[in-house]
Amino acid sequence: MSAPDPYSINIAELRRIIDALLTRVETQAGPNVIIDDEHYWDLPSPEVWDMAVKPTKVDEVGSLADDLHFLRVMADPLNVGPTLNLIHAAPLLRYLGEKVAV
């Protein structure tokens, strides 16, 4: 069996990994995690991916509560599309990863 391509995201594999991580967080922290620090700095795309240029100014602010609200309103991901929903899910996943010691 060959090693997975490090430059290719296997969606089924990622889904299993994220599900296992969320199950572990839920076991550790319970079914609800309180948002203590709602706001975060959000570097816009494509600047966030350009490693050749160091960001000099970060003036975009995101809100975990707004991200969560957006995902709840868009219960059907096809209403907006998975791209926008994933962009709102990412900060929530990062927050869980940093807040819950597993």
RARA-V576227 format. One line per field, one symbol per residue. phi: phi as a letter, one per 30 degrees, with the letter a starting at -180 (. if undefined). A space follows every 10 residues. Layout:
phi->???
//
This chain:
phi->.dddddcbcd dddddddddd ddddddddcj dbcddccdcb dbddddedcc ddbddcbcbc ccbdddddee dddceceddc jdddddddde ddddeedddc dc
//
